[in-house]
Amino acid sequence: MKGDDFVGHLPEDHFWSDDGSKIYFDWNPNNSDMDSLYYFSLENKKIEKVGDEELKLTLRPLGKSNYNQDRSKKIYNKDGDIFIQDLSDNSTFQLTTTNEGESNPKFINQAIQVVFTQKDNLFVMDLEIAAIKQITNFKKGYKKSDVHIKNDLQQFLADEELELMDFLKRKKEKSDKYKKLNELKKEDKKPKLYYYEDNKISAIELNPNQKFVTFQLEDKNENAKETHVPKYVNETGYTKDLPARSNVGRESSKFELGIYDIEKDTTFLFSTEDLPGIYDHPEFAKSEYDEDDAKETYISKPKWSANGKHAITIVHSEDNKDRWIVLLDCESGKLKSLDHQHNEAWIGGPGISQWYGYVSSKNWGWLPDNKTIWFQSQESGWSHLYSLNVETGKKKQLTKGKYEVFKPQISKDGQHWYFTASIENTSERHFYKMPIKGGKTIKITTLEGNNDVQLSPDEKYLAIRHSYSSKPWELYFQKNEPDANAEQITFSLTEDFKKYQWRIPELVDIKTSDGKSVKARLYQPEKKEQNGPAVVFVHGAGYLQNAHKWWSSYYREYMFHNFLVDNGYTVLDIDYRGSAGYGSEWRTDVYRHLGGKDLDDHVDAAKYLVDELNIDPDKIGIYGGSYGGFMVLMALFNSPETFACGAALRTVTDWAHYNHLYTSNRLNIPHLDSTAYRQSSPIYFAEGLEKPLLICHGMIDMNVHYQDVVRLSQRLIELGKEDWELAVYPLEGHSFTEPESWTDEYTRIFKLFQRHLK
């Protein structure tokens, strides 16, 4: 339970130097207090530690527009000022030194100019003549004419005073005249003033031909009630309330996309009213809306074609059941739908979106021809690459098959795709190359397991972070050629870790009661016991993948499973319904009923243990954390005949008390779809507890709040349940940090299994 101190501190966050001569990565081979930045030199094949901490920021790669055309210079922001770095000699020039602070600097116009943001406005600096021009004139607040006196009485008194007192009237007329003249003078120097009221303005972006500026407005809901997590043990001796997230069902912020026409000096907001399906509310919520009520949406930051002719963006409905890829009409302010995806459950999947509205800017964009866009979609049931011509509307699916695509990127010459995928099987991930218009895929990596690849700037080499089921992550170096040898760079494992013969879990398929197949990791003792005991582990989050051939994020559990096998247990770890890596239907099979089909999968897994592996049906335990803890509760409350005991760690007990972004996708909103919440929340089924239950929870858990198990405890007390216990950890959060806490928790779990399964 010592974590990295026992396994070894593994390399993370690897990236290439700008010239491709070094591979940088975070590492801690000496077991220091924290990771440090290291690099591997391709020239001398040696690893060195980066000494100057100030250099770390300048080493990391930036976006394409942060470099000049030949990548000899790089522009970046540091501590609110702008710097330009000459990559030929690593010399640095500070471009600005201001109190206001600049951000988001980029080269434009063949690096003759620099565009940047300062105090919510866009500026362009000409590097040749050292001139700065303000492009936008955005200001928080309201126009004077929009500011009203607070109430009717005050308005009456003000009007009366001007009517009765000629002096005041003449003074106001004179003042108004001077104000108007001053405003006209200012308008001659700056763009027309645009007030964005009480909204938050962000993502201010100049288009490539410098004709338009796009921006986002967020009307943040200030009335969303936040929860608090008490911290009972701290340095003051008093209880301290920690601010936490709001619960599901809170009213979301409202988002709009605006555009400023530089030549016309006009600003307006885009309308979503013409998007297909924008008025089609889900059945459970229709009574809450009128026919002309459009769905609330989140609009992503637009992307312009390189020639500045076209701009696209992605629009998500707030309920996340619709996604539109749209073309911006900068004259009319309309959005033209190019691709509309609807899902009765929720839109998601690799490269698409896990949370409402938040889709990475790296997962969609323009092809080199300036008229074709690319994106990922689960239209086929799996997350694949698509292209679409914005002028003809022709769409093409570029990758096909029962696999998911991860981290696609276009080659430097624009002729090929590079991406990671699970083409051969869902339990492995490799790096592939494919023609830009689709076609034959070529596998580049050969190491079995998972290959997290960073391509060198010249695309000649791969930096690979690789792991296998029993081998933690290490860094490798390989030529960008099929079947090329991968050379291991880092050796991170401790001698203590290497002394043990870690098992490679067998991957098995389990037939489910509804005719599908669940992938699972199986750990078995070398000498199998007839009618022996078994443990089912439930991974967390609901949407993760854990039945695979790489080093698990649940590595403590992996080691614990080896320990259980040493003690005569069989262990099964399944990718139940909702898990990632198996397409959209598998992901959304839990919609409106968490603890439905995913619980059935665990019951079927227990049956597999009995029927196929001769496990005693009265000696099967279950444990898991977070979503896994929730599943343990649902199993013991709703299928007590299946499991002899269970350990629920950091568990959700009532989904109405969980966060909005995760829960609203799966169960909608509590007051609009109470049925989904009642059939999915363990607290409503607590009377079904018959078998021993261990609950473990950190008291300062900011994710699943300690309040969840407090409420369940009271429910169990009122129901007269006796065979349960609660272990609390006063200074731990959702994921424990201290080895002592981990050790205490897993000792309790092991004793539970020993007592009731042995």
N, C-alpha and C positions, 0 to 999 in steps of 0.2 A: 504493500500500500504506500510505499515511498514515492511512487510515480517515476518521474524522470531521474531522480537520484539513484534509483535501482536499475531502471532500463538503460538509461543514458539520455543525454540531452540531444535531441535529433535536429538536423538542419531544417530550417524553415524559410519561407519567403525568399526564394532564390530569384535572381535577376542578372541580366548581362550588363557589362559596362557599355557605354555608348559606342566604343570602338570595337567591341566584341572580343577583346583580348583577355577579359577576366569574367569569372562567374562569382557574383556576390551572394552571400546568404547569411542569415542569422544562425548563430551556433553558440554552444557553451560546453566545449570539450573538457574544461577544467573545473566544472561544477561550481562556477562563481555564483554570485547573488543574482545575476541576470544574464541574458544572452548578449552577445556582442556581434558586430558585423565583421565577417571574414571574407576573403576572396581566394579563388583558385586561379592561378595564372596558367593560361594555355601555353605560354612560352617555356616556362621552366617546370611546369607540372607540380608546383608547390602551393601550399595553403599558407596564407599570412593573415594576421589580424589587422583590421583597419585601425590606425592609431588615432587620428584626429577626428573627434566626434563631430566637429563642425562640418567636416566633409561629407558626412553621411547623407544629408539632404541633396547635395549636388550630384551624388552618384546614382540616385534612383532614376530610372527611365521615365520620360514624360510623354505627353500626347504628341501626335505628328506635328501640330501647329506650334509646338514649343521649340522646334528646331528650324534652322534655315534650310534651304533646299538641299545643300550638300552635307547637311548634318555636321558642319564644322562649328556651329554655335548653338547655344542652348539658352533659353530664357526661363526664369522661374521666380517665384515669390518666396521671400523669407522674412519673417517678422514684420510683415506689412510693407516691405520695400521690394523693388524689382532689381534683379541682377541678371547680367548676361555673362555667360561663361564661354571662353574660347577653348574648344575641346582639343585643339592641336597642342596647346601647352598648359591647359587647365587653369589659365589665368582668368580672373573674375573682375568684372566692372560693375559697380553699383550705379544703377540708372536713376533711382529715386531715393530721396531721404526726406520723408515727410511724416508729420504727426497724424495725418488723416488715414494713411494706410491704403495701399493698392493691392489688388488681387486679380487672379485669373489673367496674367499677361500672356500674350501670344504674338508671334510674328505674323504679319500680313504683307501683302503686296511685295512678294519676293524678298521679305525680311528687310525692306527699306523702312517699314513702319512697324510700330508696336501698338496693339490695342490692349487696354486694361480697364478695370473697374475701380472707381473710387467713390465712396459714399453713395452707392446705388446709382451711379451714372457712369457712362461709357466715355472714354477718352482715347484719342489716337495721337501717338507721338511719332513725328517724322525724325528718324535718326540722322538724316543727312543735313537737315537745316535746323535741328534742335527746336522744333516748334510743336506745341501741343494744342489740339483742337478738341473742344467738348462736343460730343456727338448727341447726347441726350440731355434732357433737363427734367428728370423725374424728381418729384418731391413728395414726401409724406405729408398728409393733411388734406384739407379741402380748399376749394376756391372761396374767396371772400364772400361771394354771393350765395355760397352753399352753407355758410355759417349762420345759424339762426339764434336769436336771443332765446333763452331757455324756456320762458313761459309767456302766456298771453298778457299777464299783468305787467311784466317787464317790458314787453313790446308796446303796450298801451302807454306806459309812462314815457318811454323813449320817443314815440311818435308825438305825444302831447308836448314834450319839451321843445322839439324842433318846430312845432306849429306855433307855439307861443313866443319863443325867443328868436327874434330875427338875427341876433348876433351869432347864436349857435348855428342857425341855418346857413348864414353866409360863410361861417368858418368851415362847416362840413363841405359845402360846395367847392370852396377853394382847395381844401385838403384832397377831395376826390379828384379834382382836376390835376393837381401835382402828382398824385399817385398814378393816374393814368399815363401822364407824360413819362414818368420814371419807368413804368412798365414797358412802354413803347421803346424807350432807349435800351432797356435790358434785352428786349426781344431782338433788337438789331444785332446784338453781340452773341446771344445764345439761342439755342433752339427754343421753340415754344414750350412754356411750362406745362407739365402734365402732372396733376395731383393724383397719387394713387391711394388717397384717403387713409384709412387705418389698416390697409392690407400690408402684407409683407411682400416685397419685390425681390426676385432672384433670377438666376439663369439669364442674365442680360448678355445678349450675343449679337455681334455684328456679322452680317452675312458676307460671303466671299467677295462680291462685287461692290460692297459698301453702299448698298441702296437701302437696306432695311436693318432694323434692330428688333429682335424678338426678346420677350421677357415673360416671366411667370408672375402671377399674383396669387397670393394665398390669403383668404379671409379666414383666419384661425379662430376656431371656436374656443372662446375664453371661458365658457361655462361648463366645460367637461370636468366633472368631479374626479379629482385624483384620489387614489387610495394612499394610505401611509402604512409603513412597516415599522413597528416599535423595535428599537435596539435596547435590550434590557441591560446588557453588560457593556460598558464603555468607560473611558477614562474619567468621566465626570462623576460617576456614581449615581447619576440620575437617568431615568428612561429617556431616550431620544427618539423622536419620530423621524423616520427617513422617508422622503417623498418618493412615491412609486407611480406606476402607470395607472391609467384609468381602466375600468372594467369594460367588457364587451357591451356594445349598445350605445356607447357615447356618440354624440353628434360629431361628425367629422368636419374637418376644415373644408372650405370650398376653394376650388382652383380655377383659374382662368389663364388663357394664353393671349398675350397682347403683342402688337407689332407697331413699330414707329417707322413711318415712311420718311426718310431723311430729306428727299427732294421736295416732297409736298409739305413737310413739317407738320404731319398729322399723326395722331395716335388713335388706335381703336382696338377692340377686343374681338377675338374670334368667337363664332357661335357654333355650338354643337347641335343645334335644333334640327338640322337636316340629316343627321346620321341615322342609318337604318337601325331600327330596334331601340332607339333612344327613349321611346315612350312605353316600351313593353316591360312592365314591372312583373316580378315573379308572382305566381299565383297566391302565395301565402301573404303577400304584402299589398295586393291590389286595392283592398279596401282603404288603405292609407293614402292613396293618391288619386287625383283627378286625371281625366283623360289627357289633359294638356300639360301635365307635370312631367318634365323630362328627368331622366336619371341624372344624379350628380356624378361628376366625372373628375378624374385626375388626368392632366395633360402633360406629357413628358416634354423635356427640352427638345426643340426641333433640330433636325440635321439637314444642312443644305448640300446640294450637289456641288462639286468642286468649282463649277462655272457660275454658281450663284443663281441658276435659272429656276431650280425647283427646291422646295423644302417639304420634308415629311415629318410627321411625329406620330406617337402612339397615344391613344386615348383609352383609358380604362374606366369602366363604370364603377361607381363606389361599391356596388354589391359584388363586383369582380366576376360577373357572369357574362360580360361583354368586353371585347377588345377590338378597337378599330385602328388600322393603320391608315393614316389620312394624308392627303396632299393639301398644302396651305395655298389658298387663293389670296394673295396679298393685296388685291384690289378690292375684293368684295368682303373680305373677312369671313368667308365661308370655308368649311372643311369638307373636302371631297373624300368619301370613303373609298379606299383602294382594296382593303381586305377587312372583312368583318367576321370575327370568330365569336360564337356564342356557346356557352356550356351551362346547362341547367344547374350544375353544381357550382364549380368555379374554374376560372381560367388559371392555368399554372403549368409547371413542368420546367425542365432544364432550359435555360436561355430565354424563358418567357416571363414568368413572374411567380414568386412564391408568396409575396405579400401584396396587398392591394396597391396597385399603381407603381410599385418600385421595380422597374425592369432596368437592368444594366445597359448603359449606353454602348457597351461592347458587343451586344447581341443583336444589333440591327444597324443598317447603314446603306451606303451607296456603292455600287460597282463602278469600275473605272469609266464606263461609257457615259456617265452623268444622267442617264435616263432609266436605269434599272436599280431597284432597291433589293436588299436581301434581309431576311428575318427568319426566326424560328417559329414553328407552329406545331401544335399537337392535333391538327386537323385530321391526320391519318391515324391518330391514336397513339403515336409516338412523336417525340420532339425531333423534328427534322428541319433541314435547311430548305428555304424557298427563295425564288427570285420573282420579281414582278416589274414589268415595264410600266412606268407611270404615265406614258403617253398612249399606249395601246391597251393597257389593262391586262395584258397577258401574264398569267402566273404559271410558274413551273416548280415542281417539287424536285429538288436536286439530290437529296439522299432518301433512300427508301429501305424499309425493313423493320423488324421488331427489335429495334435498338434506339438508344438515345444519343444525341450529339451534344458535345460539351465544348465550350471555348473556341468557336470557329474564328479564323482570321484569314485575311487575304494575303497572298504572297506579294513581295515587293514589285514584281513585274506585272501583277494583276492577272496572271494566267492560271493560278491554282488556289485551292483552299487548303488550309491546314486545320485539323480539328482532332479532338479526342473523342472516342466513341467506344461503345460496348458491342461492336459488330459480331465478334465471334461468339460471345456469350455474355449474359448480364453480369457475370461475376468477375470480369476483367475489363480493363480500360487501356486502350493503346492509342498511339498517335498516328494519324493518317494524312495522306496527301490525295487530292482529287482535282480534276480539271474544273475551272471556274464555272462552266456551264453544266456541271454534273458529269457522271460517267464512272469509270472504274476507280475504286479506291485502292491506294497502295499503303500497306502497313509499314511504318518506319521502325517502330520499337519492337523489341523481341523479348524483353524481360517479363516473365509471367507475373501477373498481379495488376498493380495500378501504376501508370506512368504519367506523372504530372510534369509536362514539358514546357520549357521556355525556349523559344527559337532565338538563335543569335541574330543580331542586327543584319548581318550579311547572309543569313539563312544557310550557312554552311554547317552549323553544329547545333546540337541539342544539349541543353542542361536538363537532366531528368531527375526528379525527386521520385524515387521508386520504393515500393514495399511489397511484401508478400504476406500471406496469412500469418506466418510465424517469424517474419523478419521485419523489424521496424524500419521506418523511412531512412534512407541514405541518399546521398547525392551522387549522380553518375554523369559522365560526359561521353557524347557519341557524335560521330559524323552524321550529317543529315542524308543518310543513304539506307535503303532497305537492307536488313540483316547485318548492318554494321555492328561491330563489337562495342558494347557499353562498358566503359572503364569506371570503376568505383572510385570516387574522390574522397568521401568522408567515411570514417570508421568510428561510430559513436557509442557502441554498446559497452556496458561495463563488464568486468570479468565475472561478477556475481550473476548477471543476467545470462551470460554465455554458458555457465556451468550446467544449466538445466536443459533437458531435451524437450523443448516446447513442441506441443502436438500441432499437426496440420489438420484442422477440422475437415471432415468429409462433407462435401456439398450434396445434399439429397433433395429430392422432390417429394412433396407430400400431397396426395390427392385430397381435395376438400369435399365437404358434403354437397356443395353446389356444382361439383364437376370441374373445378379449376385446380391449379397446381401451385403449391407454395414452396418457394426455395428456402432451404434451412441449412444451418451449420450444425453438424453432429459431432459430439465428442463422446468416445466410448472407452471404457477400461480395456486394457489388454486382455485380462481374464474376466469375461462377462459373467455376471452372476444371474442365474435363473431366478426370475421374479425379483430382480434387484430394484433399487430406488432410482429415480430420475428427477431432474430439475429442468424446467422450461424457463428460459430467460427472455424477457420482452425489452427490445431496444426502445429508446425514448423518441420524443419529437413527433412520432406518428409517421412522418414523411422520410425518415432516414433509410439508408440501405446498410445492412450489416451482414447479410449472407453472401459474402464475396471472398475474393482471394487476396485481399490486401490487409495491411496492419489496421486493425479496427480503432476507431476513435474511442471505443469502449475497451481500451487495452487493459485496464485494471480487471474488468470483468473477464476478459480473455484469460488472464493469468489465474483468476479465481476459478474459472472453469477447469483449467488444468489441475488445480488443487483439488477440486471436487472429484475429478476423475481419479486422481491418486487415492482418494478415499472411497472409491467404489461406486460413484454416481455416473450415470449417463446424463449428458447435458444436450439440450436442443435449443437452438436460437433461430427463430424464424423471421422471415420478411413478410409479415402479415399484410392484409389489405390496408392500403394507404401508404405503404412503403414506397420509397423512390426507386427509379431505375426500371420500372416495369410498364410504363405507358400510362395514358390518361385514365383508362377505365379502372385500372388497379388503384390509381391515386384517388379517384373520386367515389370508389365503392363504399366509402364510409360516410358519404354526404347525408346529413340529417340524422345519422345514427352511429355515433362513436360508441364502440362497445357492442356493435351489431355483428357485421360480417367479420370484423377483425377479431372479435372474441370467438366466433365460430371457428376461425382458423386455428386458434390455440386449443380449443376443445378437440378439433380434428388432429392436431399435433399430438395431443395426449393419447388419442386412440391409436395413432401410428406407433407410438412408443410401446403400447400394450400389444398390438396385433403383430408388428413386424420385429420388435426387439425384445419381446418377452419381459417387459417391465411389469411389475406388480401394479395393478390399477389403483391400489390403495396407498402407493408410495410415490406419488408424483407431486412435487412442489413447484411453485412458480414465484419468480421475483423480477423486479424491474424498477426503474426510476423515471420520474416525470410522467410522460405518456405511458411508459412501462408500468409505473406505479398505479396509474389510473386503471390500466388493463388488469392488474392484479386484483384490485378492488372489484371490478366488474366480474372477474372470474370467480372469486370467492362468494360474492353476493348472488350471482345469477346462475352459477354452475357449481355449487358446492360438492356435488357428487364426483366431479372430475379431479379436483385438486385437494390434496391432504392438508396443505398449509400454504401460506404465501407471505412475502415481504414486499410491502409497498413503500417505495422511497420517494421523497419530495413529490408527492402525488397530488394531482388535481382531483378534487372530490365533487366540485360543482362548477360546470363550465360557465355558468352565468357570472362567476367571479374571476374568470380568466381574461386575458387581454383581447383587444378588438381585432387586430390585424390577423391573428391566427384563427380565432374562434368564429368570427363572422363569416369567413369563407365556408367553413365546414357545417355550421349550425345556424347561419343567418343571425337574426337579432332576437334576444330573449322575449321581449314583449310582443314581437310579431310572429314568432314561431316557437311558442312555449313547448309544443309537443316534442320538437327536436331536442330541446334542452332537458326535458324531463326523462326522456327515454335514453339519454346519453350520460346522465350525471349519477355517479355511484351513491350519493347521499340519499337518493330516492329509493334505493334498493338495499339499504343497510340491514333491514330485517332479515335478509337472506343469509347473513353470516352464520355459519355452522362450524367452520374449521378454524384452527389457530391463525391469527393474523398479527404480524409485526409491522408497525408503521414507524418510519424514520424521517425526520424533517429538520432542516436548518431553520432557526428562528428568524434569521434576517434574509430569507429567500425573497429576492426582489422579482422573481419570475412567477413561481407558484407560491403564493403567500402562505405563511404559517397559519393564517386564519382558516385556510381550507381544512387542515386537520383538526384544528380546535373545534370547528363546527361539526365535523364528522364525529369527533370524540363525544361531544355532548349528545349527538343523535344515538350513538352506541350505548351510552349510559342510560338514556331514557328508554331504550329498547331492552335494557336488562342484559346486554351481551357481556360475557365475562372473559372469553378466551381470546383476548387481544391485548396488545401492549403498545405504548407509544414511547419512542426514544427521541429526545430532543437534543439539538446541538446549538447552544446559545450564540456562538460566534461564527456559525457557518451559513453560507448562502445556498443557492441552488446547486452549484457544483462545489464540493468541499475543497479546501485548500490545504488543510493540515493532515499529515499522515496519521496522527493520533485519532482524528475523527473518522477517517476512512477505515482504520483498523478496528475501531470500536463497532462501526456499523456492520462491517462484513463478518466480524466475529459473532455478532448477534444473529446474522443471517445463517451462518454455518451451524451455530448451535440450534437454531430453529429447525433446520433440515435434519441434523443429527437426532434431535429429540423426537421428531414426528415422522421421519422417513426411514430411520434406521432402527 
